Amino acid sequence: MGENVKRPTLEAVAVRAGVSKSSVSRVVNGETTVAPEIRDLVLHAVRELGYVPNSTARNLATKRTNTIAIIISDPPAGLVSDDPMFSAVVRAASRELEAAGKQVALMLAGSPESQRRVEQYVAAGHVDGALLVSMHGADPLPALIARMGIPVVSHGRLAAPWLMPYVDNDNLGGAAQAVRHLLDQGRRRIATISGPLDMPAAQDRLSAYRDVLKDSGRRSIMAVGDFTRVSGADAMGQLLEDDPGLDAVFAANDLIAIGALRTLRRSGRRVPDDVAVVGFDDIEAALYTDPALTTVRSSMGDQAAATARLLLGLFDGGPADPVIMPTGLVVRESA
């Protein structure tokens, strides 16, 4: 916020919320004795006014807290606990931040209540900056955090990418390479199992799949997953029912592909003789599937480290341009 722009005051928040100044102070300082309805009124007023507590401004200007929040949107399906990529992201980002002398506060924000806690914690000035992971399109948290007056970056492109700087993989290029590989092998009826359609990574991988097939004069065959093994298994069953003659599947990530392999085996389809399968991410488990999984390599660890470096650079006036990490096809036995 520029020097000539007047910051909203604690008193202004109190007037907007219709509560006392002391109540506002207790909320923004993270006290837990405030009634939930009062806290909600205050946080709503904080969002509307763009209020940043003086403690945050003071820390940023002089003595920082040296704490960075890694905020993960943990969806109801439990993706964080199921997906090994999340541990790789947290480890790599934490190493980079800690090497720069920062403490890391890991925060899950998968429910409205947990989002309110995260918002309150950040608004109270407990962190110098934030690194957001796995945000969905309808998630209000990125916009809320972006207005808190602290440096913030996203691991992965947001649905509204102008909100903050981000680091992402080349999802379009990697997916296009995977589908072209299947076409080069002579596969003619190539299906896809997408990720959640409210996530830009899934949107980009689906878009590339469709574009390559359209250019080759072939039609799309699609089912929707949610980046988990279970969704891959279920979606593969749906695809076999809808189009028993399909001969290849591009899965939006490796966990989906692993679930698809299970369903194909149970249905009596041989991989790759009857149906070829390609995944995305190149997680460690891709080496140990039967057959070993052909996939698109995208180093989530490298991406997370680059995201942390982008955030650290913002403290020193560094560039806020998006960073796109390269991907590459790893050919194994499944395709």
Secondary structure by P-SEA (a helix, b strand, c coil): cccccccccaaaaaaaacccaaaaaaaaaccccccaaaaaaaaaaaaaaccccaaaaaaaacccccbbbbcccccccccccccaaaaaaaaaaaaaaaaabbbbbbbbcccaaaaaaaaaaaaacccccccccccccccaaaaaaaacccbbbbcccccccccccccccaaaaaaaaaaaaaaaacccbbbbbccccccaaaaaaaaaaaaaaaaacbbbbbbbbcccaaaaaaaaaaaaaacccccbbbbccaaaaaaaaaaaaaacccccccbbbbbccccccccccccccbbbbbcaaaaaaaaaaaaaaaaacccccbbbbbbbbbbcccc
